[in-house]
Each structure stands twice: as C-alpha cells, then as structure tokens.
C-alpha cells in the first residue's frame, strides 16, 4: 500500500462527535498536525468522512 500524509486543516470546534472521533482515530487532534499512514481502505473511508477537515498528499 502507498503511504500518504494527512494534515488537519480545519478546527474540530462544533463538529459532530463521530467526526471528532474519526479525527482522533487518524492520529490527529490539533490544527496543522500531520501524520503519515498506509492508505488502506479503512483509512480511505475515514478520510472520506472528514474530507472537509483534512488534506491528503501522496508521498
């Protein structure tokens, strides 16, 4: 699987709890925080759910 960088670009204030939990499960939590993960189908689904809060770049 390919690795990707996921960066949180928007705040979690006043977001539904499911989106907050998804951001935490991705390893994010602060604005402009970046993580490198394998781009598995599970990660793809999480990114799709919070796509308006994160940006994804290939490595």
LUMVEX-387253 format. One line per field, with one value per residue: x, y negated, z negated of N, C-alpha, C, O in turn. Coordinates in steps of 0.05 Angstrom, whole numbers. Example, Ala and Ser with C-alpha at 12.3 -4.5 7.8 and 13.67 -1.06 7.14 Angstrom:
REM residues 2
n_X c(264 257)
n_Y c(114 45)
n_Z c(-156 -142)
ca_X c(246 273)
ca_Y c(90 21)
ca_Z c(-156 -143)
c_X c(264 258)
c_Y c(66 -1)
c_Z c(-156 -157)
o_X c(285 268)
o_Y c(66 -23)
o_Z c(-169 -161)
//
This chain:
REM residues 59
n_X c(16 7 38 11 6 -31 -63 -90 -134 -175 -212 -238 -279 -347 -362 -394 -396 -380 -347 -306 -286 -267 -226 -191 -179 -150 -103 -97 -110 -97 -95 -64 -33 4 3 34 10 -8 -45 -97 -160 -193 -172 -181 -237 -245 -219 -253 -299 -285 -267 -273 -245 -192 -130 -100 -40 3 61)
n_Y c(24 -46 -102 -160 -230 -259 -318 -359 -410 -443 -467 -429 -448 -452 -408 -346 -290 -241 -256 -280 -236 -206 -238 -235 -180 -177 -197 -250 -317 -368 -432 -437 -392 -336 -269 -208 -154 -86 -78 -49 -14 -24 -71 -104 -108 -134 -183 -201 -211 -255 -293 -347 -370 -356 -350 -312 -285 -252 -210)
n_Z c(0 12 -20 -53 -69 -118 -135 -185 -171 -186 -243 -300 -329 -347 -316 -296 -341 -319 -277 -306 -334 -291 -271 -315 -313 -267 -285 -292 -318 -330 -298 -236 -244 -224 -198 -177 -141 -121 -62 -68 -55 -99 -121 -77 -79 -128 -116 -76 -104 -136 -99 -90 -130 -129 -92 -40 -18 28 17)
ca_X c(0 21 36 1 7 -57 -59 -116 -133 -196 -217 -258 -299 -375 -366 -407 -378 -369 -324 -284 -274 -253 -201 -173 -171 -130 -79 -96 -124 -91 -94 -39 -18 7 11 39 -3 -13 -71 -114 -189 -204 -163 -196 -264 -243 -213 -277 -318 -276 -252 -275 -229 -165 -119 -85 -19 19 90)
ca_Y c(0 -71 -119 -187 -249 -271 -342 -371 -438 -459 -462 -410 -462 -449 -386 -323 -272 -220 -267 -284 -210 -198 -253 -223 -153 -181 -206 -279 -329 -396 -445 -435 -368 -318 -242 -191 -128 -70 -86 -25 -20 -35 -99 -118 -113 -155 -208 -210 -221 -282 -305 -376 -379 -347 -349 -287 -286 -227 -212)
ca_Z c(0 13 -44 -48 -91 -124 -152 -193 -161 -199 -271 -308 -346 -338 -297 -308 -356 -302 -262 -325 -339 -267 -270 -335 -305 -247 -298 -291 -340 -330 -272 -221 -252 -201 -203 -153 -145 -97 -51 -66 -51 -124 -122 -56 -89 -148 -103 -61 -124 -146 -77 -92 -152 -125 -64 -36 3 32 11)
c_X c(17 18 26 5 -21 -53 -87 -114 -155 -201 -239 -280 -327 -378 -380 -387 -365 -345 -301 -270 -258 -226 -181 -163 -150 -103 -76 -110 -119 -90 -66 -22 -18 15 16 27 -4 -41 -88 -143 -202 -196 -177 -224 -264 -237 -237 -297 -311 -261 -252 -257 -199 -156 -101 -65 -4 48 106)
c_Y c(-25 -86 -147 -203 -260 -294 -353 -401 -455 -450 -442 -422 -460 -429 -363 -304 -251 -231 -272 -258 -200 -212 -241 -196 -155 -190 -236 -291 -359 -407 -443 -411 -349 -290 -228 -164 -113 -76 -61 -33 -32 -64 -115 -126 -135 -182 -219 -222 -249 -297 -335 -387 -373 -350 -325 -292 -260 -232 -203)
c_Z c(0 -14 -35 -73 -94 -143 -159 -186 -174 -227 -276 -324 -332 -316 -311 -321 -339 -286 -281 -331 -315 -265 -291 -326 -282 -259 -298 -315 -342 -302 -261 -230 -228 -211 -176 -159 -119 -88 -46 -61 -76 -127 -101 -66 -110 -136 -88 -80 -134 -124 -78 -114 -148 -96 -63 -13 4 24 34)
o_X c(40 -2 32 8 -33 -41 -104 -96 -153 -194 -256 -299 -329 -395 -377 -364 -342 -326 -278 -246 -237 -206 -157 -139 -134 -83 -54 -121 -135 -85 -47 2 -38 31 4 34 -2 -59 -92 -150 -220 -213 -185 -233 -282 -249 -242 -310 -329 -242 -234 -255 -182 -173 -87 -72 1 58 131)
o_Y c(-25 -83 -156 -193 -270 -291 -356 -415 -480 -427 -438 -408 -466 -433 -360 -303 -243 -216 -267 -257 -187 -200 -238 -190 -137 -191 -246 -276 -374 -392 -447 -410 -346 -287 -235 -151 -125 -78 -52 -56 -49 -81 -138 -148 -152 -203 -243 -242 -265 -312 -348 -412 -383 -354 -318 -301 -247 -254 -203)
o_Z c(-10 -28 -13 -95 -74 -164 -142 -195 -172 -235 -259 -333 -308 -298 -335 -313 -343 -281 -273 -332 -318 -258 -285 -331 -278 -245 -304 -331 -354 -283 -275 -223 -215 -229 -156 -179 -97 -104 -23 -63 -74 -135 -106 -61 -110 -144 -88 -73 -140 -131 -68 -116 -163 -78 -82 8 -16 25 33)
//
